[in-house]
Amino acid sequence: MPKYSPMRIQLSPERRATLLDAIRRHFDTEFDDPISDFRAQGLLDFFVKELGPQVYNQGVRDASAYVQAKLADIEGEVFEAEN
């Protein structure tokens, strides 16, 4: 198995800009020292790399569990009574 796996989580330019703005606002309100664009980008990249896969995978597990629960009771969900 290769050690390097390309990140499948890609942010659109619009989403990236929104998140960078949120990081800058957070630093402006929570810390005395504003964050530079370079550091904000590095912090976002770090979080996407380190947290993104876990959050993404949890979403996949949650969605899978929901679908499995619905499929387990499919007759109860869509069954039509026969005369």
N, CA, C and O atoms as a GROMACS GRO file, in nm:
protein
  332
    1MET      N    1   0.084  -0.118   0.000
    1MET     CA    2   0.000   0.000   0.000
    1MET      C    3   0.089   0.124   0.000
    1MET      O    4   0.182   0.133   0.081
    2PRO      N    5   0.064   0.221  -0.089
    2PRO     CA    6   0.150   0.338  -0.094
    2PRO      C    7   0.135   0.424   0.032
    2PRO      O    8   0.027   0.431   0.091
    3LYS      N    9   0.244   0.490   0.071
    3LYS     CA   10   0.242   0.576   0.188
    3LYS      C   11   0.166   0.706   0.160
    3LYS      O   12   0.106   0.763   0.251
    4TYR      N   13   0.169   0.751   0.038
    4TYR     CA   14   0.105   0.877   0.003
    4TYR      C   15  -0.027   0.851  -0.067
    4TYR      O   16  -0.033   0.777  -0.166
    5SER      N   17  -0.130   0.910  -0.017
    5SER     CA   18  -0.262   0.901  -0.079
    5SER      C   19  -0.306   1.043  -0.111
    5SER      O   20  -0.313   1.126  -0.020
    6PRO      N   21  -0.335   1.073  -0.236
    6PRO     CA   22  -0.375   1.210  -0.267
    6PRO      C   23  -0.505   1.246  -0.195
    6PRO      O   24  -0.598   1.166  -0.185
    7MET      N   25  -0.509   1.366  -0.146
    7MET     CA   26  -0.626   1.414  -0.073
    7MET      C   27  -0.744   1.423  -0.168
    7MET      O   28  -0.738   1.489  -0.272
    8ARG      N   29  -0.852   1.356  -0.132
    8ARG     CA   30  -0.971   1.363  -0.216
    8ARG      C   31  -1.061   1.478  -0.175
    8ARG      O   32  -1.156   1.511  -0.247
    9ILE      N   33  -1.034   1.539  -0.063
    9ILE     CA   34  -1.114   1.652  -0.019
    9ILE      C   35  -1.057   1.778  -0.082
    9ILE      O   36  -0.948   1.823  -0.048
   10GLN      N   37  -1.133   1.834  -0.174
   10GLN     CA   38  -1.090   1.954  -0.244
   10GLN      C   39  -1.192   2.065  -0.216
   10GLN      O   40  -1.313   2.043  -0.227
   11LEU      N   41  -1.143   2.181  -0.180
   11LEU     CA   42  -1.230   2.295  -0.156
   11LEU      C   43  -1.242   2.377  -0.283
   11LEU      O   44  -1.143   2.400  -0.353
   12SER      N   45  -1.362   2.421  -0.312
   12SER     CA   46  -1.380   2.511  -0.426
   12SER      C   47  -1.314   2.644  -0.390
   12SER      O   48  -1.297   2.675  -0.272
   13PRO      N   49  -1.277   2.723  -0.489
   13PRO     CA   50  -1.218   2.854  -0.459
   13PRO      C   51  -1.309   2.940  -0.371
   13PRO      O   52  -1.261   3.012  -0.284
   14GLU      N   53  -1.440   2.932  -0.394
   14GLU     CA   54  -1.534   3.010  -0.314
   14GLU      C   55  -1.535   2.963  -0.169
   14GLU      O   56  -1.533   3.045  -0.077
   15ARG      N   57  -1.540   2.830  -0.149
   15ARG     CA   58  -1.540   2.774  -0.012
   15ARG      C   59  -1.410   2.807   0.058
   15ARG      O   60  -1.410   2.842   0.176
   16ARG      N   61  -1.299   2.795  -0.013
   16ARG     CA   62  -1.168   2.826   0.045
   16ARG      C   63  -1.162   2.972   0.090
   16ARG      O   64  -1.113   3.001   0.199
   17ALA      N   65  -1.211   3.064   0.005
   17ALA     CA   66  -1.210   3.206   0.039
   17ALA      C   67  -1.297   3.233   0.162
   17ALA      O   68  -1.261   3.312   0.249
   18THR      N   69  -1.412   3.166   0.169
   18THR     CA   70  -1.502   3.183   0.283
   18THR      C   71  -1.436   3.134   0.411
   18THR      O   72  -1.444   3.200   0.515
   19LEU      N   73  -1.371   3.019   0.405
   19LEU     CA   74  -1.304   2.964   0.523
   19LEU      C   75  -1.184   3.049   0.565
   19LEU      O   76  -1.160   3.068   0.685
   20LEU      N   77  -1.109   3.100   0.469
   20LEU     CA   78  -0.996   3.187   0.502
   20LEU      C   79  -1.046   3.314   0.570
   20LEU      O   80  -0.984   3.363   0.665
   21ASP      N   81  -1.156   3.368   0.522
   21ASP     CA   82  -1.215   3.485   0.584
   21ASP      C   83  -1.258   3.455   0.727
   21ASP      O   84  -1.239   3.537   0.817
   22ALA      N   85  -1.316   3.337   0.749
   22ALA     CA   86  -1.358   3.296   0.884
   22ALA      C   87  -1.238   3.282   0.976
   22ALA      O   88  -1.245   3.321   1.093
   23ILE      N   89  -1.128   3.228   0.927
   23ILE     CA   90  -1.006   3.215   1.008
   23ILE      C   91  -0.954   3.353   1.046
   23ILE      O   92  -0.919   3.377   1.162
   24ARG      N   93  -0.949   3.445   0.949
   24ARG     CA   94  -0.902   3.580   0.978
   24ARG      C   95  -0.991   3.650   1.081
   24ARG      O   96  -0.941   3.716   1.172
   25ARG      N   97  -1.124   3.635   1.066
   25ARG     CA   98  -1.217   3.697   1.162
   25ARG      C   99  -1.198   3.638   1.300
   25ARG      O  100  -1.199   3.710   1.400
   26HIS      N  101  -1.180   3.507   1.307
   26HIS     CA  102  -1.159   3.441   1.436
   26HIS      C  103  -1.034   3.496   1.504
   26HIS      O  104  -1.036   3.528   1.623
   27PHE      N  105  -0.926   3.506   1.430
   27PHE     CA  106  -0.802   3.558   1.489
   27PHE      C  107  -0.817   3.704   1.529
   27PHE      O  108  -0.762   3.746   1.631
   28ASP      N  109  -0.890   3.782   1.450
   28ASP     CA  110  -0.911   3.923   1.484
   28ASP      C  111  -0.989   3.939   1.614
   28ASP      O  112  -0.960   4.030   1.692
   29THR      N  113  -1.086   3.853   1.638
   29THR     CA  114  -1.169   3.867   1.759
   29THR      C  115  -1.114   3.794   1.880
   29THR      O  116  -1.139   3.836   1.993
   30GLU      N  117  -1.041   3.686   1.860
   30GLU     CA  118  -0.996   3.603   1.972
   30GLU      C  119  -0.852   3.628   2.016
   30GLU      O  120  -0.815   3.595   2.129
   31PHE      N  121  -0.771   3.685   1.930
   31PHE     CA  122  -0.630   3.705   1.961
   31PHE      C  123  -0.591   3.850   1.938
   31PHE      O  124  -0.655   3.920   1.859
   32ASP      N  125  -0.487   3.894   2.005
   32ASP     CA  126  -0.440   4.032   1.990
   32ASP      C  127  -0.365   4.054   1.859
   32ASP      O  128  -0.353   4.167   1.813
   33ASP      N  129  -0.316   3.947   1.800
   33ASP     CA  130  -0.232   3.957   1.681
   33ASP      C  131  -0.308   3.902   1.560
   33ASP      O  132  -0.342   3.784   1.558
   34PRO      N  133  -0.335   3.985   1.458
   34PRO     CA  134  -0.404   3.932   1.339
   34PRO      C  135  -0.317   3.830   1.267
   34PRO      O  136  -0.194   3.831   1.280
   35ILE      N  137  -0.381   3.745   1.192
   35ILE     CA  138  -0.309   3.640   1.118
   35ILE      C  139  -0.285   3.688   0.974
   35ILE      O  140  -0.371   3.751   0.914
   36SER      N  141  -0.168   3.657   0.922
   36SER     CA  142  -0.137   3.695   0.783
   36SER      C  143  -0.210   3.601   0.687
   36SER      O  144  -0.252   3.492   0.726
   37ASP      N  145  -0.223   3.643   0.563
   37ASP     CA  146  -0.285   3.558   0.461
   37ASP      C  147  -0.208   3.427   0.447
   37ASP      O  148  -0.269   3.320   0.437
   38PHE      N  149  -0.077   3.435   0.448
   38PHE     CA  150   0.007   3.316   0.434
   38PHE      C  151  -0.019   3.217   0.546
   38PHE      O  152  -0.034   3.097   0.522
   39ARG      N  153  -0.024   3.266   0.669
   39ARG     CA  154  -0.047   3.178   0.784
   39ARG      C  155  -0.190   3.124   0.785
   39ARG      O  156  -0.212   3.009   0.822
   40ALA      N  157  -0.286   3.205   0.745
   40ALA     CA  158  -0.425   3.158   0.738
   40ALA      C  159  -0.436   3.045   0.637
   40ALA      O  160  -0.504   2.945   0.662
   41GLN      N  161  -0.370   3.060   0.523
   41GLN     CA  162  -0.374   2.954   0.422
   41GLN      C  163  -0.308   2.827   0.475
   41GLN      O  164  -0.359   2.717   0.452
   42GLY      N  165  -0.196   2.841   0.543
   42GLY     CA  166  -0.128   2.726   0.601
   42GLY      C  167  -0.213   2.657   0.706
   42GLY      O  168  -0.217   2.534   0.712
   43LEU      N  169  -0.280   2.735   0.788
   43LEU     CA  170  -0.366   2.678   0.892
   43LEU      C  171  -0.484   2.604   0.829
   43LEU      O  172  -0.519   2.495   0.874
   44LEU      N  173  -0.546   2.662   0.726
   44LEU     CA  174  -0.656   2.595   0.658
   44LEU      C  175  -0.609   2.465   0.594
   44LEU      O  176  -0.675   2.362   0.607
   45ASP      N  177  -0.495   2.468   0.527
   45ASP     CA  178  -0.442   2.346   0.465
   45ASP      C  179  -0.415   2.239   0.570
   45ASP      O  180  -0.443   2.121   0.547
   46PHE      N  181  -0.361   2.279   0.685
   46PHE     CA  182  -0.335   2.185   0.794
   46PHE      C  183  -0.465   2.120   0.842
   46PHE      O  184  -0.472   1.998   0.856
   47PHE      N  185  -0.567   2.202   0.866
   47PHE     CA  186  -0.693   2.147   0.915
   47PHE      C  187  -0.760   2.057   0.813
   47PHE      O  188  -0.815   1.953   0.849
   48VAL      N  189  -0.758   2.095   0.687
   48VAL     CA  190  -0.818   2.010   0.584
   48VAL      C  191  -0.744   1.877   0.578
   48VAL      O  192  -0.806   1.771   0.566
   49LYS      N  193  -0.612   1.882   0.585
   49LYS     CA  194  -0.533   1.759   0.578
   49LYS      C  195  -0.551   1.672   0.702
   49LYS      O  196  -0.567   1.550   0.691
   50GLU      N  197  -0.548   1.733   0.820
   50GLU     CA  198  -0.550   1.656   0.944
   50GLU      C  199  -0.691   1.621   0.991
   50GLU      O  200  -0.713   1.511   1.043
   51LEU      N  201  -0.786   1.712   0.975
   51LEU     CA  202  -0.921   1.689   1.025
   51LEU      C  203  -1.019   1.648   0.916
   51LEU      O  204  -1.116   1.578   0.943
   52GLY      N  205  -0.994   1.693   0.795
   52GLY     CA  206  -1.087   1.668   0.686
   52GLY      C  207  -1.122   1.522   0.667
   52GLY      O  208  -1.241   1.489   0.662
   53PRO      N  209  -1.024   1.431   0.657
   53PRO     CA  210  -1.058   1.290   0.636
   53PRO      C  211  -1.144   1.231   0.748
   53PRO      O  212  -1.236   1.154   0.721
   54GLN      N  213  -1.114   1.265   0.873
   54GLN     CA  214  -1.192   1.211   0.984
   54GLN      C  215  -1.336   1.263   0.981
   54GLN      O  216  -1.430   1.187   1.002
   55VAL      N  217  -1.352   1.393   0.956
   55VAL     CA  218  -1.486   1.451   0.951
   55VAL      C  219  -1.562   1.396   0.831
   55VAL      O  220  -1.680   1.361   0.842
   56TYR      N  221  -1.496   1.387   0.718
   56TYR     CA  222  -1.558   1.332   0.596
   56TYR      C  223  -1.602   1.188   0.620
   56TYR      O  224  -1.716   1.151   0.590
   57ASN      N  225  -1.510   1.106   0.673
   57ASN     CA  226  -1.542   0.965   0.697
   57ASN      C  227  -1.655   0.948   0.798
   57ASN      O  228  -1.736   0.857   0.784
   58GLN      N  229  -1.660   1.035   0.899
   58GLN     CA  230  -1.771   1.028   0.995
   58GLN      C  231  -1.903   1.059   0.926
   58GLN      O  232  -2.004   0.995   0.955
   59GLY      N  233  -1.903   1.155   0.836
   59GLY     CA  234  -2.023   1.185   0.758
   59GLY      C  235  -2.066   1.068   0.673
   59GLY      O  236  -2.185   1.038   0.662
   60VAL      N  237  -1.969   1.001   0.611
   60VAL     CA  238  -2.000   0.882   0.530
   60VAL      C  239  -2.058   0.772   0.619
   60VAL      O  240  -2.156   0.708   0.582
   61ARG      N  241  -1.998   0.750   0.737
   61ARG     CA  242  -2.049   0.646   0.829
   61ARG      C  243  -2.190   0.681   0.875
   61ARG      O  244  -2.277   0.593   0.881
   62ASP      N  245  -2.215   0.807   0.909
   62ASP     CA  246  -2.347   0.848   0.954
   62ASP      C  247  -2.451   0.829   0.843
   62ASP      O  248  -2.561   0.779   0.868
   63ALA      N  249  -2.417   0.870   0.722
   63ALA     CA  250  -2.510   0.854   0.609
   63ALA      C  251  -2.535   0.706   0.581
   63ALA      O  252  -2.648   0.667   0.554
   64SER      N  253  -2.430   0.625   0.586
   64SER     CA  254  -2.444   0.481   0.563
   64SER      C  255  -2.534   0.417   0.668
   64SER      O  256  -2.620   0.336   0.634
   65ALA      N  257  -2.516   0.454   0.794
   65ALA     CA  258  -2.599   0.398   0.901
   65ALA      C  259  -2.745   0.439   0.881
   65ALA      O  260  -2.836   0.358   0.902
   66TYR      N  261  -2.768   0.561   0.840
   66TYR     CA  262  -2.905   0.608   0.814
   66TYR      C  263  -2.969   0.528   0.702
   66TYR      O  264  -3.082   0.482   0.714
   67VAL      N  265  -2.896   0.512   0.591
   67VAL     CA  266  -2.950   0.438   0.477
   67VAL      C  267  -2.973   0.292   0.514
   67VAL      O  268  -3.074   0.233   0.478
   68GLN      N  269  -2.879   0.233   0.587
   68GLN     CA  270  -2.895   0.093   0.630
   68GLN      C  271  -3.018   0.076   0.718
   68GLN      O  272  -3.090  -0.023   0.704
   69ALA      N  273  -3.042   0.170   0.808
   69ALA     CA  274  -3.159   0.162   0.895
   69ALA      C  275  -3.287   0.172   0.812
   69ALA      O  276  -3.383   0.100   0.839
   70LYS      N  277  -3.288   0.258   0.712
   70LYS     CA  278  -3.406   0.271   0.627
   70LYS      C  279  -3.426   0.145   0.542
   70LYS      O  280  -3.538   0.099   0.524
   71LEU      N  281  -3.316   0.087   0.491
   71LEU     CA  282  -3.326  -0.035   0.412
   71LEU      C  283  -3.370  -0.154   0.496
   71LEU      O  284  -3.440  -0.242   0.447
   72ALA      N  285  -3.330  -0.157   0.621
   72ALA     CA  286  -3.368  -0.268   0.709
   72ALA      C  287  -3.519  -0.270   0.730
   72ALA      O  288  -3.577  -0.376   0.753
   73ASP      N  289  -3.582  -0.154   0.723
   73ASP     CA  290  -3.726  -0.146   0.743
   73ASP      C  291  -3.796  -0.103   0.615
   73ASP      O  292  -3.896  -0.030   0.620
   74ILE      N  293  -3.745  -0.146   0.501
   74ILE     CA  294  -3.801  -0.100   0.374
   74ILE      C  295  -3.947  -0.145   0.356
   74ILE      O  296  -4.028  -0.071   0.302
   75GLU      N  297  -3.979  -0.264   0.403
   75GLU     CA  298  -4.118  -0.308   0.390
   75GLU      C  299  -4.210  -0.219   0.472
   75GLU      O  300  -4.319  -0.185   0.428
   76GLY      N  301  -4.166  -0.182   0.590
   76GLY     CA  302  -4.246  -0.092   0.674
   76GLY      C  303  -4.259   0.046   0.614
   76GLY      O  304  -4.358   0.116   0.637
   77GLU      N  305  -4.160   0.086   0.537
   77GLU     CA  306  -4.161   0.219   0.476
   77GLU      C  307  -4.247   0.226   0.351
   77GLU      O  308  -4.313   0.327   0.327
   78VAL      N  309  -4.249   0.119   0.270
   78VAL     CA  310  -4.315   0.128   0.139
   78VAL      C  311  -4.417   0.017   0.114
   78VAL      O  312  -4.477   0.011   0.007
   79PHE      N  313  -4.440  -0.070   0.211
   79PHE     CA  314  -4.529  -0.182   0.190
   79PHE      C  315  -4.673  -0.137   0.173
   79PHE      O  316  -4.720  -0.049   0.245
   80GLU      N  317  -4.742  -0.195   0.077
   80GLU     CA  318  -4.884  -0.170   0.055
   80GLU      C  319  -4.961  -0.294   0.098
   80GLU      O  320  -4.929  -0.406   0.057
   81ALA      N  321  -5.061  -0.273   0.178
   81ALA     CA  322  -5.143  -0.384   0.223
   81ALA      C  323  -5.217  -0.448   0.104
   81ALA      O  324  -5.266  -0.379   0.015
   82GLU      N  325  -5.222  -0.579   0.106
   82GLU     CA  326  -5.294  -0.652   0.000
   82GLU      C  327  -5.428  -0.699   0.055
   82GLU      O  328  -5.438  -0.732   0.173
   83ASN      N  329  -5.528  -0.701  -0.028
   83ASN     CA  330  -5.661  -0.748   0.015
   83ASN      C  331  -5.669  -0.897   0.013
   83ASN      O  332  -5.773  -0.954   0.046
   0.00000   0.00000   0.00000
